[in-house]
């Protein structure tokens, strides 16, 4: 037992400066800061954000101005500081930037995403309609893509990567959103104490009477898809007010009349869930609720008779011959739910595409990307959805490990940097278990999905047989329809029931054709233009994108990881302090678990031992070479070292590799500050030259005016003296006392001086021109290089 280091007792803004390096010290520091409403803490250039479960006055315009343009580390930790750094790095390096926001469900990822977008919109050099549209897209996406879960009242049930595109002048020119892994199964089924997507409750609570009548809407309690979980409201949430906000956002994004088509689809989905069927298996089924089927037909533009026939029968065409097969009750209910999910899923994709069409710039522009994807999940009952979500989180954790640990250590070895290696938990074995070809769980699942007579039980048996000895796989000791995976965040037990059905995720071809033939142009468009199918194998799964739900999600995830890898990444780790959503309460076990599986302790160690910033010598000299002007004839490596020595950076804070210079994040602040001082001196000198030229121009104009006035006066006198009647006096009075020669001599002198003044002004103008030309090219050089 030893006393705590003073830094641990007082608390620090950057945890790499902690004297005590263990998980308890990290927890104590975060707890100390949260009790003072300081919810942000740095770990080098990684931001830790704790969900405060209350509103804090730290996000206003004054704080935006406060962080704008300020190098990291000079102000207290804040999400605005990370957003500012991405904006400045984009302007500085002209390379795409991204912010990867991760954490458990309910940790505050979606709010963090919105704050970053708000900051980027606020610091844009020009304000335009597109900025308003980007911000107004959030309420729409939240309504259609978020829902209440047992852990989070506003849980994102899809992932999104938002690219905010910037012009050369630093103004927002557009935005593009890529969506991933929408949880379509939530449309037809929710766990206890959870809700369907917000938009259904918003519509029923906020629709005007005229619209409600047109859509044949009833109370929430009358819809099967909304009541089966037993939860229909959220404390403190006004669904009617949210509906008005969504309508305003539709108007800003110019949805026009199509918003009513969207409402028709929502109403049709709700009524689909109310369909019930008469008859047992082996008998011809019939739909008892004629009024409901008529409403669905009117809303979707499909003949109600054809709809009934297609729901209770499967029609196939083989070799030109048509076959009709009656379906069992379970098959009919599956078809009904599949239609509801297909309608919602394709409508959601259309909404995202429309927003992109409205906000995306036509040109290829550099961007700041923000990733908001659902966090790691472990519920009482975990199914196919949690399997996909947790796999996505495994891939993102691997990306984090690659960037922070593996690639960094490999680069140190490659560049010849002397340092001590740090062990970290590598989750590659778990990823291989799930997705490595040919025996990964995904491939086995797809294989079983292709056999009509296979079942969840046969699929589970194949899982057990193939992987029961894998260290990341768990087989139950007693026969149960479950299996376990040991993820980076802990072990999760999955219920295999429904895996095959959800993985197939298909709508029968005859139902697809029926919807494509709808008289409602919007619905017909959704099904005449199916989602793009990629023929090439997925990088991860080796299956065709679109061949299964897992294949589709895997291919999309691979594209996302590739996009992130092409950017300069920043990381925000969101921490959930407690499960009761109470302000200023830190659950030690919960927080410690999050710190452990997110690798925070190892991250601090590698940040303390290593260098978070590295750049090629030529790029470093191109930006900071002005700090050591006397070294301009040396090579870029020597000049880089000269810059560090000129600024008096302690040797332990930087190191020279073979092709790059490495330094800690605090050194970047010192360099930027010193560079700013030098540039300020240059700017002041340019301003002095500009003022000198302005004053000189004023002086020359004044002198020219005086000369003109003097010249006019002399000419007036001469005109009198040279008047012809007076010229004879030169001849009449020829004696020296009466001679007019001095007047003629004065005239010659004045003419000579006038000629000299003209030549002098020409020389001055030529010199001024040369100075202006030099200043122009100097300004162009600074603009391109600094």
N, C-alpha and C positions, 0 to 999 in steps of 0.2 A: 504494500500500500504506500502510495506517495502522493503528495499534494498536487492539485491540478495546476497546470501552467497558467500564468496570469492571463494569457490570451483566451484560454478556455473559460476562465471565470468571467471575464468582461464581455466576451462575445466578439466575433469578427465578421466583417462584411464578406471576406473571401476566405473560404475554409482551407485553402492551401497554406494559409499563414497560421493555422492552428498549431500550438505547441504540442498538444496531445493528439495522437493520430489513432483513434479507435472509434467504433461505431457509437459508443455511449457519448463520446465527446461531440460527435456530429449531431446527435439527437439533442444534447443539452444546448448546443449553440443555436440550433433551429428553434427550439422551444423558447429560449431566452429572447430571441429576436421576434418571434410571433407574439409574445406577450406584450411587446412594445409596438405591435401592428407593423412590424418590419417583416413582411411576408416573403421578400426576395433576398436570396443569398447567392453569392458567386462560388463556383468551384473552378477557378481559372476563368476560362471564357464560357463555361457552362453555367446556366442559370437554374437555380432551384426555386420553384414557386409553390408556396403552400396555400391551399384553398382556405381563405379566412372565414367563409360562410357568413360574410357581412359586407356591406358596401363601405369602401374606404375612399377618402377624398384625395386620391393621388393620381387621378387619370384625367384631370381637366386640361384645358388649353394651356394654362400656365406651366404645367408640368411638361407638356409637349415642347413648349419653347425652351424650357430649362434644359432638356436633354438633347435638343437639336444641335448637331454638329460637335458635341462634346465627346472627346475620346473616352473609351471605356476605362473605368477605374477612378475617374475624377469626381464622379457623383455617386451617391448610394446606389446599390443594385436595384434594377427596375426592368420590367419587360420593355419599356421604352428605350432603354440603353441598348438592348439586343437589337430591337427594330432599327434604331439609329445606326448601329454598327453595320447592319446588312445594307442599309441605304448608302452609307458612306463608302463601304467596300465595293458596292456595285459601281458607284461613280468613279472610284479610284482605280479599280482593276478591270472594269468592263467584263467581269465574269459573273455568270448567274450565281445567285446566293439562295440558300434555303434555310428554313428554321424547322427542325424536327421536334415536335411537341409530343411528349410521351407521358404515360402515367396511368394509374388505375382508373376505372370508371368512377366518375365523381370527383376527380382530382382537380378539375378546372381547366381542361385542355381547350374546350370550345370557347370559353370566355377569354383565355389567353390569345387564341387565334383572332378573335374579334378586336382585341386591344391592339394587336400588331397591325391589323388592317386599318384601324382608325388612325394610328400614328402615321403610317405610310401615306394615307390620304391627307392628313393634316400638314405634313412637311413637303408635299408636292409643290413645286415652284409655281404651278398654275392650277387653278381650280376649275373643274369642268363638270358636265353632266355625267361623264363616265365614272368619276369618283363617287358621286351620289348613287349611281346604279350599282357599283361594286358593293357599297355598304348596305344598300337596300336588298341585295340578293340574300344576305344572311337570314333575315326573318323568313323568307320563302323556303330556303333550304332547311332551316331548323324545323319549320312546321311540317314539311314533307319527309324529313329524314331523321328527326329526333323523337324520342318517346320516353315516358317514365319507366324506369326499372326499379328494382328493390333498392339499388344503391345510389341512384342518381335520378333526380326529377326531370333532367333535361339531357338524357344520354344520347349521344350521337350513335345512330344505328347504321351508319355508313362512314366510309373514310373519304376525305376530300383533300386534294392538293391544289391550292390556289396560287396561280402565277400572276403576280402584279407586274405589269410590263411598264417600263420607263423609257422615256425619250432621252436624247443626249443632254437636254437642258434640265434633267431631273424631274420632269413632270410625268404624272401617270398618263399613259396613252391607252391602256386597256387592261383587261384581266381575262384569264382563262382558268376554268376549273375542271379538274379530272376527278371523277367519283369512283369509289371502290367499294365492293362488298356490301351492297345494300341488303339488309335483312328483310327479304320479302316475306318470309314465313310469319313475321309479326302481324302482317295484314289479316291473317286468318286465325292466329292463335297466339296467346300471351300467357306467361306464367302468372301465378297468383300474385295479386297486389301490383301488377304492372298494367300499362295502358298500351293501346294501339298508337299509331302515329298521331301527333298533336293535331294535324290538320282536320281529322274527322271531328274531334270535339270542338275545335274552333268554328267549323262550318255549322254544326248543329246549334251551338250557343250564340253565334253572331250573325247568321244569315238573316237578312231582312225578310219580312213576312211574304213579300211578293216572290222572292227567290226561293224561299222554303216551300211555298205552294207549287211553284214551277217544277221543283226537284222532288216533290212528294216526300218531304222530310218529316220525320216524327221525332219524338223525344229520344234521348240517348238510350234509355232503358229498353227501347223497342228493337234494338239491333244486336243480333247474336255475336257478331264480330267484335262488339265493344263491351259486352257484359260478361263474357265467360270467365274473365280474370277476377271479377268482383271489384275492380277499381275503375272509377269513371271520372274522378276529379283529382286535382292537386291543390293542396293547401297553399293559399297565397297567390294562385295563378288565376287570372281572369281570361278565360278562353274567348269570350265575346270581344274584349278589347284587343286581344291578339289577332282576331279575325280582321278587325279594322286596319291594324298595322299591315297585315298581309295584303289587303286590298290596295292600300297606299303604295306598297312595294310593287305590286303588279302594275300599277299606273306609272310609277317611275320607270320601270323597265319596259313599258309600252307593250304589255301583253294584249291589250285590246279585247276584242270579243272572245278570244280563245280562253280567257279565264273562266267564262261560263261553261265552255266545253270541259274544262278541267273539273269544275264543280259537278257536272253531269256524270263524269266517270267516277268521282268519289261517291256520289249517291247510288250509282249502279252497283258499286262494290258492296256497299252496306246492304242493299236489297238482295244481292246474290247470297249473302250470308244467311238470309232469312228463309231461303228455299228449303222446303222439307219434301220428303218423298214417301209415297204410299206403296205398299207391297213389300214382300220379303225376297230373299235371294232365291233365284229360280223362277220368280214371277216377273211379269212385265211391270216395271216401276212407272209410277205416274206422279206428277207434281200436283199437290193438293191446293196450293195457293195461287190460283189463277190471277188474282189481282196483282200479286207481287211479280209474276212473270211478265204481265202486261206492262208494268212500270219499268222493269228492266229493259224490255224490248223498246219502249218509247225512249228511254234515256240513251241506249246504245245504238239505236237505229237498226235493230235486227228484228226480223219477224219473230214473234213470240212462239209460234208453232215450230219453226225451224230450230229455235233455241232449245225448246224442250226436247225435241227429237235428238239433237246433237249431244245434249247432256246425258241422256239415258241410253244412248246407243253409240257404238263406235263404228264409223264407216271407213272401210279401206278399199283401195282399188288395186287389184293384182292382175297383171296381164290384160288390162282393159276391162276386167270384170269387177263389178261393184259388190262388196260384201258388207252386210249390216249385222253387227253383233250386239245383243243386249248386254248391259253392264249390271254388275251387282251393286247393292246399295253403297258399299265401301268405295267401289270404283266411281260411282256417280258423284259421291261427296268429294272424292279426290279431284275429279274433273271440275267440279264447281269451285273448289279452293284454288286449283291451278289457274282457272280463268281469272279469278279475283287477283291472284298474285301477278299474273302476266299483265293485266290491265294496269295495276299500280306500278310495277317495275318499269314497263315501257313508258308510262306517263312520266315517271320520275326522270328517266333518261332523257326524254324529250324536253322537259323543263330545264335540265342542266344544259342541254345543247342549245336551247333558245337563249338562255342567259349568256352563254359563251358567244353566240352569234351577235348578240347585242353589245357585249362589252369587249370582245377580243379585237386587238388591233390587226389590221390587214398585213402589217409588216412584221418581220421577224425581229423582235426586240429583246434586249436583256431583261431579266426578271428577278424579283425576289419571291421565292416560293415559300408557302406556309403549309405544313402538313398537320392536319387534325384527323386522327384516326382513333377508333375506339380502343380503350386500354385493355389490359389483361383482365380476363374474367374467370371467376370460379364461384359458381352458384351452388345451391343445394342440389339442383338437377342441371347438368351440363349436357348439351346435345350438339348436333352438327354445327350450329351457329357458333358456339363457344370454341369448337374445334378449329374452325376457320379463323376466328378472331385471334385466338391464342397462337396459331401458326403465323399469322401476320405479325404479331408482336415478337415472335421468335426471330423473324427475318429482320425486323427493325432493330432488335437488340443486337443481332449479329452485325448489322451495318454500323451501329454505335461502337461495338467492340473492335471491328475492323479499323474504324477511323481513329479511335482513341488509343487502342492498345496494339493490335497486331501490326497494322501498317506503319504505325509510328515507330515501333521497336525495330521493324525491318528496315525502315528508312535510316534510323540511327546507325545500324550496322553497315548499311550500304554506303553511307556518307562518312563512316569512320569516326562517329561521335562516341567518346568514351562515357559510358554510363552503366548503371546497374539495372538488369532486367527485372520486371515485375510480373508475377504470376496473376492470371485472371481466369475467371470461369468462362471457358469456351463452350458455346451452345451449339457448335457444329454437329455433334452426334445426334442431338434431338432433331435438328433440321433434316439430317440424313434419314433418320427413322421415319419421318413424315413424308418426305418428298423425293428421296433418292431413287432413281430408276435402277432396277425394275421392281424391287420388292418394297418400296416405301408404302406407307399406309394409304396414301392417295391413289397409287396405282392399283393396289389391291381392291380398294373401294370402287374405282372405275371399272375394274375387271368384273367384279360382282354385279355392278349396275347394268352391264351389258347382257347378263343372262336373265331371261324372263322369269325363270323358276327360282332364282336366288332369293335369299331373304336376309334380314338383319342378322339372324342367327348364323347362317352360313358364312356371312362376311366376318362376324366376330371370331368364328372358329378359325378362319384363315389368318386373321390377325394374331391369334394366340399361337397357332402352329409356327408361323414364320418368325415371330419376334419375342416369344416368351422369355428368351435368355438375354434380350437386349437390356443394357443397364438403365435405359430411359423408359422402358415399357413395364407396365405392371399388370399381371394376370390375377384375377380374384382367386382366393383359396377355395371358395365354394362356387358352384355353378351359378352365375349371375350374368345378366345382359349388360355387363359393364367392362371397361378396360381403363387403365390409368396411364397417363403420360407425365414424366418428370420434366417439367418445363424449367426454364431459367428462374421463373418466379415461384416455383413450388409445384407440388404434385396436384394434378387435377384428374378427377374421376369422371368419365364420360358414359352416359347412357346411350347404348347403341341403337335403341328404338328410334325408327324414323330416318336413320342415316341414309339408306338406299333411296328412299322416296325423295328426300330433300336433295340428294346429290344428283338424281336424274333431273329434277326441276324442269320438267318438260310439259308443254301444252300440246295436246294431240293436234296432229296436222289438220284434221277436219274442223276442229274448233278454231284454229288459227285462220283457216280459209273463211270460216263463217264471219269472224270479226273483221277480216280484211275486206269483206264484201258489204260492210255496214254502210248505211245511207248517211251516217254521221261522218263527215269528211275527216274530223280530227281522229276518231277511232280507226277509221280505215287507213289513215296515214301511219298510225302507230304500228299496224300489223302488216302493211304492205312494204314497209322498210324495216325489216328485222335487223337486230344488232349485227354489227360487222363480225364475220367469221374469219378467223385467221387459219390458213391452211398449214402454215409452218408450225412445227412442234413448239410447245412452250419451253422456255429455258429451264423452268423449274420442274415441271411435271412430265414433259415429253408427250403430252396429249394435246389434241387440237383444242384451241381456245373455243369455248362454246360447246364442247362435247359433253360436259357435265358442269354442275355448279362448282365443284372443286377445281376443275380445269380452268373454268372462266376466271375464278377468283385468283388462282395461281398465276395465270398469264398476266392478269392486270397487275398483280403484286410485283412480278418480275419487271414490268415496264416502269413501275414506280421506283423500285430500287435502282434501276439503271438511270432514271432521271435524277434521283438524289445523288448518285455517285458522280454525275457530271457537274454538280454544283459545289460551291464552297459552303459546307454545312455549319450551322450553329444548333446547339441543343438546349431545349428547355425541359427540365424534369419536373413535372407537376406532382406534388405530394398531397395525399388525402390524410388529414390529421386525425379524423375519427369517423365512425360510421353513423353517428347520430346527427351529423350536420350541425354541430354546436360551435359557436365562435370561441376562440381562445382556449380550446381543449385539445391536448395532444395525447393520443393513445400511443403509449410507448411501444407496445408490441407491434401495432399496425405500422407505425412510422419506421421503426427499426427494420421490419421486414422489407419495406419499400426501398430503404437505403441500401439494404444488403443485396437484393436481387437486381437493383439498377446499377450495381457496381460502383457506388459513390466512393467507398473507401479506396478501392484500387485506382479510381480516377484521380483522387487527391494525391495518392502516392506518385502516380506517373506524372502528374502536373508539377509536383514538388521536385521530382528528379529530372524531368525533361523540359522541353521547350515547346510551348503551344503554338508559336508562330515560326514559320520557315518560308524562305523565298529565295529564288535564284539570285546570284550575285548581280547579274546585269539589271534585273528588275529592282533590286534594292538600291543600287547606285543610281538608277534612273529616277528614283523618287527622293532619295536622301543624299545624293552626291553633293548637293549645294552646301551641306553642312561641313564638308571638308574640301573646299575648292583648291587647296594647295596640292591635293593628291590626284589631280585630273590626268596626269601623264602615266599613272600606275595602272596595273591590270585591275579588273573589277573585284577580284578577291582581296587584294591589298587595299583598294579603296574602301571596301566594306569594313575592313578592320579599322581603317583610318577614321571613318565616320564614327564608329563606336568609341574610339579613343578620344576623338574631338569632343564628343558629348559627355565624356567621363562616365560611361556605363561600366559598372562593376563587371569584372571578367567572368565571374560565375554565372552571370545572367545571360551570357551569349556564348556561342561557339561557332567556329568555322568548319564546315564540311568540305567535301570535294567540289561540289557544284552549288551548294546553298549555304546561306547563313541562317543560324537558328538562334532564337531569343525568346525570352519569356514575355507574357502579355503586358506586364507593366513597362517593359522597355519600349514597346510600341507607342505607349502614351508619351514617354519622354521624347522619342524621336519625332512624333507628330507635333508636340509642343515646340520643340526646337526649330523644326522646319517652318512652323507657323510664324515664329519670331523673325526668321530670316526673310521669309516672303513679305512680312509686314514692312520690314526695312526697305525692300525693293519697291513695294507699293508706295511707301512714303516718298522714295526718291523719284519714282515716276510721277507722283502727284506734284512734287516740287518742280520737276521739269515742265509738267503741263502748266502749272501756275506761272512759271517763268515765261513760257511761250505766249501765254495769254496776256501777261503784263507787257511783254515786248511788243506784241501785236497792237495793244492799246496805245503804247508809246509811239510806235511808228505811225499809227493813224492820226494821233494828235499832232505830231511833228509835221506830217504831210499837210494837215489842215492849216497849221500856222504858216507853213511855207507858201501854201496857195494864197493865203490872205496877204502875206508880205509881197508876193509876186504881183498880185492885183494892185496893191498900193503903188509899187514902183512903176508898173506899167501906166497907171493913171498919171503919175508925175511926169514920166517920160513923154506921154502923149501931149501933155501941155508944153513941155520944153521943146519937143520935136515938131511942134505945129509949124507948117510951112511958112507962114508969115514971119516966124521968129528965126528961121534958118539964116536969113540974110544978115542977122547980127554977127554971125561968124565971119562974114566977109567984110562987113562995115567996120566992126571993131576987131581989128586983127592984133591989137597990142596985147601983151600977156595979161594986163590987168582986166581986160574985158573979154578974154577968150572963153568960148564954151567947151573947150577940149575936155575939161574935167568931167563934164556931164557925159560926153561920149565914152570916156574911159570907164566911168562907173557902169555904163550899160554893158560894156564888154566883160567887165568883171562879173556882173550879175549873171550874164549868159553862161559864163564858164562855170560858175558855182552851181547853176541849175543843172548843167550837164553832169557835173560830178555827183550831185544828189541823186539823179536818176540811176547812175551806175551803182552808187552805194546801196540804194534800195533794192536793186536787182540782186546784188551780192547777199544782202541780209535774207531776202526771200529764198534764195538758193540754199543758204545754210539752214534755214528753218525747215525747208523741205527735206533736207538730208536727215535732220534730227527726227522729224516725224516718221520718215521711212524706217529709220532704225528702231524707233519706239514701236511701230506697227509689227515689224518682224519679231521683236523681243516679246511682245504681248502674245503673238501667235505661238512662239516657242513655249512660253509658260503655260499657255492654255492646253497645249498638246502633251506636255511632259509633267505638269504639276497639278 
